[in-house]
Amino acid sequence: MMIEARGLVRTFKTRGGVVQAVQGVDLEVGEGEIVGFLGPNGAGKTTTMRMLATLIAPTSGSATVAGCDLAKDPVGVRRRIGYVAQSGSTLPEAVAGDEVVDHARLYGVRKAKAVADGQRLFGELDLDGLWRRQCKTLSGGQRRRLDIVMGLIHEPKLIFLDEPTTGLDPQARANLWEHIRCLRERGATIFLTTHYLDEADALCDRILVIDHGRIVGAGTPEALKQQVSGDGVRLSLHDPAQGPAVAKIVQELDGAVAIETDTDGVNFRIPRGGAVLPSLLRQIDAQGIELDGVEVHRPTLDDVFLTMTGRSLRDGVPAEPELPKEAVA
C-alpha cells in the first residue's frame, strides 16, 4: 500500500471550544492508483491530507505513507511525496524558473537536471515563455500550474493534489487531467481532492467520501453511483390534477422510492428505470392519462453526495478552519 491510515483523529482549539476536524479516518491507497478524496466544505479533506503529508501531526491514530511511518519517520515521508496545496507556495517577487530549481535542489536534484525537467514540465503544462517571469506577473491559472510543476519536479512516487484545477480554464483543466493520467502511467500514485464531480468521475480509480470528519463511502465512481436508489424518472403531466393517480400507479412498482408529486409532474427513483418504463407507460395509458414527457436520469456523483451527506458537494458551508498554533494533544 502507498497509504495506509488507521484511526486518524485531529482535534484543535478555537475560541468556541474544541473542534473535531477528523474523527477516526481509516483509508488505503494502493500503488499506482488515482484516488479522489471528496466531501463538502468543512468535511475534513484538507486536514486529513495535511496529516498524511506531515504538515500537521495527528492527535491520535497511525499511518504509513510511501513506505514510511508517519510518526516515526516524517522526514522519510517528505522525501518520497509531492504536495500541491490549495493556497500555492510561490513568492510573488521570485522568478518562476528559480522557484522550481530551488525547490528541486531541496530534494537533492542536480541543478542541470532541475532546469531541464522544469522546462519540460513548463512546456507540458502550457507555461512556455514564462521561465524568467516573476510569479506576481502570472495569471491565477498560470500560478496554479506553476505550483503543480513544483510538486512534480523531484519525481515523487506519491503526489498529493489539493484542489489542483481550481482557477484553471476548461482547456487547462483538460490538459492537467491528461498530465495526471500520464503520471500514473509512469508509476506515480495520485491522491487528490476536488470540488469538480466531472473531474473525479473522469480521473479517479476510486473515490473516498468524507463528511463531518468520517469516511462515509468508498468505491469506484460507478459503484458509488449504483448505491443510489436507482435511476431518477420524471413523468410530466398534461393535466397536473392527475398527479395523485399517476403516483398511485408508481407506488405499485417494485423498487420505486422517493416518489414526489410537484405542480406538473411525478418524480421517483427506481432500479433500471429504462426497463420498467414500457410497462409503466402502458398502465398510465390504460387509465386515459396523458403525459407531456418522460425523462430518465442515471445517478450522478452529486446524487451520491446528496444520499450520503444530505447536501451537495458545493454547498456553502464554512470551510475547514485554519489550524491554530496550539493543537489539542
Buried (B, 14 or more C-beta within 10 A) or exposed (E): BBBBBEEBBBBBEEEEEEBBBBBBBBBBBEBBBBBBBBBBBBBBBBBBBBBBBBBBBBBEBBBBBBBBEBBEBBEBBBBBBBBBBBEBBBEEEBBBBBBBBBBBBEBEBEEEBBBEBBBEBBEBBBBEEBBEBBBEEBEEBBBBBBBBBBBBBBBBBBBBBBBBBBBBEEEBBBBBBEBBEEBBEEEBBBBBBBBBBEBBBBBBBBBBBBBBBBBBBBBEBEEBBBEBBBBBBBBBBEEEEBBEBBBEBBEEBEEBEEBEBEEBBBBBBBBEBEEBBEEBBEBBEEEEBEBEEBEBEEBBBBBBBBBBBEBEBEEEEEEBEEBEEEBEE
